[in-house]
Amino acid sequence: MAKKKKILGICGSASQNSANLAILKIIAEFGRSDFELEIVDDLTELPHFKTELTDKNVPEKIVEFRNRIANTDGVIICTPEYVFSIPSGLKNAIEWCVSTTVFSDKPIGLITASASGIKGHEALKLIMKTVQTNFTNETTLLIQGIKGKVDKEGKILDKETENELKKFVQSFKDLMRNPTDKKAKK
C-alpha cells in the first residue's frame, strides 16, 4: 500500500469556525485514504512581514511555517475574498515565503469560498503563479454564495458543491501523482 501524502491546508479566513475551515475539514475527509491534511487555521500567529527579516534573523514562527510548507507533498489554500482580494493574513503568510523556494513547483489546490469571490480568486491564482506553484484549472475552485452551501456545523448543504469538492480532491490527487505532466494550465 502506498504511503499517504502529507498535505498542508491553509485557511485564509480571519474568522474562527469559518466555512473555509469547514471546507478544509471536508477535503481532509474526502482525501483521507490518500493523504493526511494538516490545517493551519490561525495566520494571526505569524508576525507582520518585514523585508529585513526574510533571510537573516527570520522569526521562529516563520521558519516553522516555511518548513511546514517545504516538508509537504502539496498545499491546499481555502480562503474567502476580502475587499476584492485575499485576506491580509494570507497575503502576509505568502509574502514571508517569496524570498524562498518553498512554494516552487509545489502541487497546490486553490479554493475561494465567499459571497462572490471572483476578484479574490483571480488575485490568489496570480499570486500563487508568481511564487511558481504548480496548479491546473482543475485544482482551482470558486465557490460563490458559500453561506448557503455550508452550514454552521460544517456540513455541505448543496449537492453540486459536494460534487465539485470531490472532483477537486481527485484532480489534486492526480496532480500530486503526475506533477510534471499536469504543469499548470493557468
Helices and strands as residue ranges (DSSP letters): E 5-11, H 19-30, E 35-40, G 43-45, G 51-53, H 60-70, E 74-79, H 88-95, E 108-114, H 118-130, G 137-139, E 140-144, G 146-148, H 159-177
